[in-house]
């Protein structure tokens, strides 16, 4: 899935920063499966026209919440 031609350079930069910010705080953030799921949500957000760093980071965090079980 190549996204480089679909977004302007600023949006791509924000997407990369959002992915790194979200995954660096996750316990399993270095795992490919986690990064992939977060990235998919960030891409979905950007395709909806929301390309600010805040919007993209929030979308990534929501994806992380969905895959990390709540503490018991």
C-alpha positions in Angstrom: 0.0 0.0 0.0 1.8 3.1 -1.3 0.5 6.3 0.2 3.3 8.7 -0.9 1.4 9.9 -4.0 -1.9 10.2 -2.2 -0.9 12.9 0.3 1.1 16.1 0.3 4.5 16.1 2.0 3.2 17.9 5.1 0.5 15.4 5.7 3.0 12.5 5.2 5.3 14.1 7.7 2.5 14.4 10.2 1.5 10.8 9.6 5.0 9.6 10.3 5.3 11.6 13.5 1.9 10.5 14.7 2.8 6.9 14.1 6.1 7.2 16.0 4.5 9.1 18.9 1.7 6.6 19.4 3.9 3.5 19.1 6.7 4.8 21.3 4.4 5.0 24.2 2.9 1.5 23.7 4.3 -1.5 25.5 4.3 -3.5 22.2 4.7 -0.5 19.9 7.7 -1.9 18.2 5.8 -5.0 17.0 4.9 -4.9 13.3 1.3 -5.9 13.9 0.8 -3.0 16.3 2.4 -0.5 14.1 0.4 -1.7 11.1 -2.9 -1.4 12.8 -2.1 2.1 14.1 -0.9 3.1 10.7 -4.1 1.9 9.0 -6.1 4.1 11.4 -3.9 7.1 10.7 -4.2 6.6 7.0 -8.0 6.3 7.3 -8.1 9.6 9.2 -5.9 11.3 6.6 -8.1 10.1 3.8 -11.0 11.7 5.6 -9.2 15.0 5.2 -8.0 15.2 8.8 -4.2 15.7 8.4 -3.2 17.8 11.5 -0.8 16.1 13.8 -3.4 16.2 16.6 -6.1 14.5 14.5 -3.7 11.8 13.2 -2.2 11.1 16.7 -5.7 10.8 18.2 -6.7 8.4 15.4 -3.6 6.3 16.2 -4.3 6.3 19.9 -7.8 5.1 19.3 -6.4 2.2 17.3 -4.1 1.3 20.1 -6.9 1.4 22.6 -8.8 -1.1 20.5 -5.9 -3.6 20.6 -4.5 -3.2 24.1 -6.7 -4.9 26.7 -7.7 -2.7 29.6 -5.9 -3.4 32.9 -7.8 -5.7 35.3 
